[in-house]
C-alpha cells in the first residue's frame, strides 16, 4: 500500500511541516514543542521503513521517482528519486535528526522551540539533497541547509560562535557558487537541469576540467578536504552538541555524495585525469591531519580533525577507482574502493555523532571541552566510559565495529592500485589509534583528576537512549555489513560502468 | 488630430490614475489636516482601480500602439505597471504609520507619489523619445519634492538638493543624447529609430556620443556606478517613508525605460551599449558590495545593496537577448518586493521618538519579537540570494543570461560579489539572532502594517513555489 505514496516528498516536507508547527507553537510551552518535534522526527524515520522494504535491490535505476514541472521556462523540475547510494544516507539523516532532538532535550533552555525547529528544517533539507535529481533542486537544498545551521551555531553556540558560523557559511557559499556556474553552463549546453541528462552529455576535456574544478570547489569545502578544511574545527568547537552531531554525521556526507553524483559521472575523463590531485589531498588529510589531531587539547577539535582525516578515506576510496579501472584485472577492486568510501561515510555518520554526543554529555556536566579538565571519568561514570571506549574503538577502526569495514575496503583497493598509497593510508590505523586512545586514556582512565570530576553522575535515561542507539548501529554495521553493501551494490556498479566510458568520444 | 475613444482605450488605467489623482488633490485640500486617512484610502483605492483596469484587458502577447506610437501597451508594460501599483500600495500601507508618528501625515505625500506613479506608467509605456522624457520628468520632479517632504529637516533638504541637481544633470545628459539620436535618424519614434539604425550608414562618432549620453542618463536613474553618488545620500536623508517609495516603484520604471530605449530603440547597437553596461555592472557589483560592508546605518547599507542589485539587473540587460531582458525583469520585480519589505521593517520597528535605522537597533530582535525577526530573515536572505528564497532564482536567471551571452568572466565576478554581499546580509541576521538586546524600545507596529509585512516576508518563500508562473509571465512578455 505504501508503494504509490509520495514517500520521498514526505521525507522532505514532513520535517519541514513539523518545523513550522513547532515554530508556531513557540516557546511558551517548550515541552509540547519538543514532543511535537520528536513526533515529527520519528514519523519521518518511520517513512524510511516502507522505503527500505519496497526498495528494489536488484536495479540501479531511480526508484520512487516524483516529477513535477517547477519552472517550465528553464526546464527546472521538482524531480526526486533514489538509488542504492542515496537510500542509506537518507536513513542515516532521519536517525540522526531524531537523536539530536533527544540529545538537546533538557540541555537547551534558550528558545528550545526554535532549536528543535531548526533541526527539523535541516533534516528535511538534507533529505532533499540526497533525493534531488534536478541540479537546481539539488542546489536549493544544498544551500538551503546553510541557513538553519548558521542559526544553530550562532544562537546556541560557544563564545566565539559568530566568527565560526560566518566562516562556515561563507566558505561553503563561496565553494558552491562556482558549482552553480558549472550547472548553468551544463544547462546552456544541454537545455536541461536533469542530472541524468547531464550524466549522459558528451563534453570535451577542457569543459570537463573546468566543471571538475567547479564541482571540486563546492564539495572539497563541504566534505572538507585539506587545505579548505579550516572552517570545520572552528564550527565544531563552537556548535552546540546537536549541531556538531548533524554537521559531522550528515552535512559532511553531502560533500562525498556530491562527488558521486556530480564530479564522477558528469566529468569522468577529467576526474580520471585529476584523480591524483584528489588522492594526494586525501593522503595529506589522512596523515597530516591525523598528526594535527594528535596535538589537540580541546576534545571537540580533536574529533573534528579526526573527521577530516576520516573523510580523506572517503575521497581516497572514490578516486582510487580511476587508478584501478585502467587495469583489467583490478576492475573489480574499483567497486570495492567506492563501496568502502560509502560504508565509511555511513559508519562515520554514526561514530562521529556518537563521539560528539559523548563530548556533549561531559560538557553538559562540567562546561569544559579541555582534555586537561578531565581524568578518571570511568570511576564516576562507568556506563558512559563503556560507550566511549566502544566508540573510540570504532573511530580507530577496530574489527567488529563499523569503522573497520570501510577503512579495510578502501585500503584493500589502495593496495591493488599502489603499495605506497596503501602504506600512507594504512598509517591512519596507527595515527587514528594514537589520538583516539590517548584521548580516552587522558579523559576516561586514570585516577579521578579533580573535585569536579568526582561529582560527575552517570548517564541519565535520555543520554542512554542516544548512546545505545548509536552503539547499536556501530556494532551492527561492523558485524554484519552485508545488507548495507548489498543495497548499494547495483548502483555503484552502474556508476563505475558509466565512468569507465569516456565522454570524449561523442563529440 | 483629436484622439478617438479607441485611441484612448489602452490608456484607460493611466486616465483613471490621472483623474483620481486630481480628485485626491482636491479632496486633500479639504480633509488634509484633519482626516488624512481619507486620502490614504483613496490613494490605495486608486491603485487597486488602476490595477483592475490593467488586468481587465490584460493580454501578454498583444502589443497596442496608442496616440500614434507615443504610448505602447504590451505585456512588458502591463506586468511592470501591475507591480508598480502593487508595491506602491504596499508602500502606502507601510508609510502611514511612519508619516503619522513623524507628523508628516499630509495629503501631499500621496498626491506627489501618485503623480510620480503616473510618470512611471508613461515611462514604462513610452514609445517615443518625447513621451519617455515627459514621463521621466513627471516622475523625477515629484520624487524631488517627496524627498524634501520633511521641510524642517536639514538632512532631507540636503538630500533633496543633491537629488535635484544630479537628477537634473542626468536628465540633461539623457536629453542631449536623445537630441543627437533624433538628429541622426530624423525620428522620435523608437520603432522608427530602430529600423533606421539597422539600415543605412550613420556617422559613427555622433552615434557613439548619442549612445553614451543615453546610457549615462539611464545609469544615473538606475543608480549604477559611477553615477551612483546620489543614492546613499538620498536613501539616508529622505524620510524613511519616502526612501521606501523610492526603492521600489522607480526602480521598476527605470528598468522599464531601459527596456524601451536600449531593448527597442537602440537594439541594433547592442554591441556598443552592452560593453558599456558590462562596465557599469562590474563597477556596481564591486562598489555596491564593498561599500555596503562598511555601513552602520541600515538605510545606507540598503542603498549600497541597491547599487549592487542594479549590477545584477544590468547583467541580464547587457545580454541583449529576450531571455536576458526577461531575467532582468524578473529580477527587478522580485527586488522591488524585497526592498519594500526591508524598508517596511525599519518603519515597523520605529516609533514616535525613535527611528530604527541603525544596524545596532536590530540587536536581539529575535528575543524581542521572533516573528518580526523571522520575516526580516526571509527578506534579507532573499536579498542575498540564498536558496530556497526567491532572490536566488532572480540571480540564477541573470547569471544564465550573462553566461549565455558570453559574459562568463562577469558572471564569475558576480557570484564572487554575491559571496561578499552575503557577508553583510549575514551580519544583519547575526545582529538580530546572536546579539544581546541594546535598545528595548516598545514595538508598536499597527495591525495592518504587521499583516502586510508578514505577507511581504512570506512572499519571499511562497514565490519559490510559484516561481514557475512568474518566470513564465516574464518570458512570455518578451516573446
Interface residues (C-beta under 8 A of the other chain):
Chain A: X23 X26 X69 X70 X71 X72 X73 X74 X76 X111 X114 X136 X139 X140 X141 X142 X143 X144 X146 X147 X150 X151 X154 X155 X161 X162 X165 X166 X169 X170 X173 X174 X177 X178 X180 X181 X184 X185 X187 X188
Chain B: X366 X370 X374 X377 X381 X386 X387 X388 X392 X393 X396 X397 X399 X400 X403 X404 X408 X411 X412 X415 X416 X418 X419 X422 X423 X426 X427 X429 X430 X433 X434 X464 X467 X468 X471 X472 X475
